[in-house]
Amino acid sequence: MSKIYGGNAKIIQTKFGTMTKISQSRTDLEKLLAYLNANDTEWVNLVMKEKQEKVEGKATHYLEVDDWKPVQVANKPTEKRIVENDNLPF
């Protein structure tokens, strides 16, 4: 699957600490909606990645759709562990 980008981000410093500002255009949102429809899902996960080449005053990061899914192993039951009489301090 080709990469799908969904916006830009910029990390700014405020008097209360750092803050991430995210910008998404109509085109970005339409691409994300198309991804949702194509994958018949209600959620999309985005990863914020730092740009290699930064321009002063412009976005320093970009958003990319994280389409990772766990690998399903056929006919392998999930192991459940029950710990009895554990000695945990909490």
C-alpha positions as CSV (number, residue, x, y, z in Angstrom):
1,M,0.0,0.0,0.0
2,S,1.3,3.5,-0.8
3,K,1.8,6.0,2.0
4,I,-1.1,8.3,2.8
5,Y,-0.3,11.6,4.3
6,G,-2.9,13.5,6.4
7,G,-1.6,16.9,7.4
8,N,1.2,18.9,8.9
9,A,2.3,19.6,12.4
10,K,4.4,22.2,14.2
11,I,5.8,22.0,17.7
12,I,5.9,25.4,19.4
13,Q,7.2,26.5,22.7
14,T,4.8,28.3,25.1
15,K,5.3,29.6,28.5
16,F,3.6,26.4,29.8
17,G,5.8,24.1,27.8
18,T,5.7,22.6,24.3
19,M,2.5,22.4,22.3
20,T,1.8,20.5,19.0
21,K,-0.3,22.4,16.4
22,I,-1.8,20.2,13.7
23,S,-3.1,21.5,10.4
24,Q,-5.3,19.5,8.0
25,S,-6.7,20.7,4.7
26,R,-9.9,19.6,3.1
27,T,-7.8,17.5,0.7
28,D,-6.1,15.8,3.7
29,L,-9.4,15.0,5.3
30,E,-10.8,13.7,2.1
31,K,-7.8,11.3,1.7
32,L,-8.4,10.1,5.3
33,L,-12.1,9.6,4.6
34,A,-11.3,7.6,1.4
35,Y,-9.0,5.4,3.5
36,L,-11.7,4.8,6.0
37,N,-14.2,3.9,3.2
38,A,-11.7,1.7,1.4
39,N,-10.9,-0.3,4.5
40,D,-14.4,-0.4,5.9
41,T,-13.3,1.0,9.3
42,E,-14.4,3.7,11.7
43,W,-10.9,4.7,12.9
44,V,-7.6,5.9,11.4
45,N,-4.3,6.0,13.2
46,L,-1.8,8.7,12.3
47,V,1.9,8.9,13.1
48,M,3.5,12.3,13.4
49,K,7.0,12.2,11.8
50,E,9.7,14.9,11.8
51,K,10.6,16.4,8.4
52,Q,14.2,15.9,7.4
53,E,14.4,19.4,5.8
54,K,12.8,22.1,7.9
55,V,12.0,25.6,6.8
56,E,11.9,28.4,9.4
57,G,8.3,29.3,10.2
58,K,6.8,26.3,8.4
59,A,5.5,22.9,9.6
60,T,8.3,20.8,11.1
61,H,6.4,17.5,11.1
62,Y,3.9,15.6,8.9
63,L,1.2,13.1,9.6
64,E,1.1,9.7,7.9
65,V,-1.6,7.0,8.1
66,D,-0.4,4.0,10.2
67,D,-1.9,1.0,8.5
68,W,0.0,-1.6,10.6
69,K,-2.1,-4.6,11.5
70,P,-1.1,-7.6,13.6
71,V,-0.3,-10.8,11.8
72,Q,-3.0,-13.4,12.3
73,V,-1.6,-17.0,12.7
74,A,-4.2,-19.5,11.4
75,N,-5.5,-22.1,13.8
76,K,-3.3,-21.0,16.7
77,P,-5.2,-20.4,19.9
78,T,-4.3,-17.4,22.1
79,E,-2.6,-18.5,25.3
80,K,-4.1,-17.1,28.5
81,R,-2.0,-17.0,31.6
82,I,-3.5,-16.8,35.0
83,V,-1.1,-15.9,37.8
84,E,-2.2,-17.2,41.2
85,N,-0.7,-16.1,44.5
86,D,1.5,-13.5,43.0
87,N,3.7,-11.4,45.2
88,L,3.3,-8.1,43.5
89,P,3.6,-5.1,45.8
90,F,0.4,-3.4,44.5
